[in-house]
Amino acid sequence: MKADAPNDAIETLSKNLFVPFFEKLLADGAIHEYEINTEAIHTTAPGTFFVFYVAANAEALDKVNSSLRETMKASPLSGPAFGSLVDFEKHRDDLLRSVATYK
C-alpha cells in the first residue's frame, strides 16, 4: 500500500473489489479458494498484502484473467481506486504451483 493509504484500505478494497470478484469465480468453479492476507509480523514493508487464489486448472487461469478484464470494464473506477492506494513500484508477482486436495 502507499504510505498515505488509509488504515482500512485493504479492508475497503477487499469488501468492494476482491471479495465480489473472487466469490463469483468461486461460485463458477473457476477457483477453489482465495485469500487476502497481511503480515502479522512484518518481514516486508508495512502495508504489504497478498492475494492468493487456487485455480482449478490452466483454463481457469484464463477465466480469472477474462473476468478481471470484464470487471474493470463494468466498473471503470475500480482500476483507478486500486491504483490510488497501491504502490506499484514495489510490485512483485509470483506464480506458485501446489498440489492440493479439496473435499
Residue pairs with C-beta under 8 A, 6 or more apart in sequence:
1 9
1 10
1 47
1 48
1 49
1 85
1 86
1 87
2 47
2 84
2 85
2 86
2 87
3 47
3 87
5 47
5 85
5 86
6 12
6 85
9 85
10 36
10 38
10 49
13 81
13 82
13 85
14 36
16 81
17 78
17 81
17 82
18 34
18 36
18 51
19 36
21 67
21 68
21 71
22 31
22 34
22 53
24 67
25 31
25 34
25 53
25 63
25 64
25 67
26 32
26 33
26 34
28 63
29 56
30 55
30 56
30 60
30 63
30 64
30 67
31 53
31 54
31 55
31 56
31 60
31 64
32 54
32 55
32 56
32 100
32 102
33 52
33 53
33 54
33 102
34 51
34 52
34 53
34 54
35 50
35 51
35 52
35 53
36 49
36 50
36 51
37 49
37 50
37 51
37 52
38 48
38 49
38 50
39 48
42 48
45 90
47 87
48 90
53 64
54 98
54 100
55 61
55 64
71 78
72 78
72 79
